[in-house]
Amino acid sequence: MPTLRFTPGEKETEAARAALKKIEAGGEASLAELPPQLKRLILGLLSSIARKEPVAVIPLEAQLTTKEAADLLGVSRPYLVGLLERGEIPFTRVGTHRRVLLKDLLTYQERTRKEALDALQRQARELGMDYF
């Protein structure tokens, strides 16, 4: 399943607050009451859980340790530290520890995927295999 990115606007924020208030008061909150983007996000989350897929809900502004960031990228921590030190992914320091924003990590991941796809397309054209 593709990563679901969602930045709530005022409409979604108010709808979420209203739904939470209903739930906390013991009432029934309906998905029908939610804006379409918020409904898709919740249904996507539930679909993943129904398929027994592990899920994580992390705010894009979350600060990750280098271990957490490396795990999300599927690389070793030393490799990630090299990316950070070369300036490929922004980071901050908390004392002697590096911290990476999730949104910066996802931006890097998207950029490298696009670069890899562009390189494959160039290579296919050079080999006369551009059927697209």
Sequence and secondary structure as in RCSB ss.txt:
>XXXX:A:sequence
MPTLRFTPGEKETEAARAALKKIEAGGEASLAELPPQLKRLILGLLSSIARKEPVAVIPLEAQLTTKEAADLLGV
SRPYLVGLLERGEIPFTRVGTHRRVLLKDLLTYQERTRKEALDALQRQARELGMDYF
>XXXX:A:secstr
         HHHHHHHHHHHHHHHTT    GGGS HHHHHHHHHHHHHHHTT       TT EE HHHHHHHHTS
 HHHHHHHHHTTSS  EEETTEEEEEHHHHHHHHHHHHHHHHHHHHHHHHHTT    
